[in-house]
């Protein structure tokens, strides 16, 4: 069985090179011709197919984890009935593995993560390849790239598939929740974090997402930045307006400006509202990466105020 949990695997090729949507026009090139040198797993699916929505992302994660030892072609049977008919696809999901132009393995229906790993490993070994070790890390990298590039839906699917294979992977659960936040689905993100196993509930990645969810909730209720700015300008000692302004600025992705307002609030009255300025600053810092310049500069300025 393919072990994709260890370390030391080479960097995986870009997901777009490994996983492609294939049509009848591109089937020969992307499946038959490509399989002359590298095995190709073909996933026959349809948008209305419930099991396909589970199997597809899990297959993609396993293929990504293999680091280029196998490729994947996704064929929508609704749009490519000719190929589906030639391959005698009678139900979906149906999966075939091609090697040197011929189908050499396959299955129908959804499978658990362990059996998907075993299938991918079997296909690679049948083609004379070696199953990479440590591919789960590569799959996480690929999912992060999807999220960074704005494809939050694909990122969520990949993170979910990784979490299914490794139920105590804090990065996968955090990534899934962050994907939902990117899709502005705060309730779903919160449900993911609330459902993480106890063993990883205090992991830094999980705590960071909890802070991000709290900030997202604040943004949902934040007032207009311009109005709050006007209120603060009219009365610089209106602490509630300044706190509200900071929350609105953060919701508008003006994080550094939000931190500046909170630092000014702390300077004016550090004890106001049970130290609300400091608490809000720590929430923002926790939601960001520790080496983020906003965090480093903000912590330095806050420390200088505390220890004066």
ABEGO torsion letter per residue (X at the ends): XBBAABBGBBBBBBAAAABBBBBAAAAAAAAAAAAAABBBBBBBBBAABAAAAAAAAAAAAAAAAAGGABBBBBBBAAABAAAAAAAGBABOBBBBBBBGGBBABEBBEBBBAAAAAAAAAAAAAAAGBBBBBGAAAAAAAAAAAAAAAGBAAAAAAAAAAAAAABAABAAAAAAAAAAAAAAGBAAAAAAAAAABBAAAAABAAAAAAAAAAAAAAAAAABBBAAAAAAAAAABAABAAAAAAAAAAAAAAGBAAAAAAAAAAAAAABAABGGGAAAAAAAAAAAABBAABAAAAAAAAAAAAAAAX
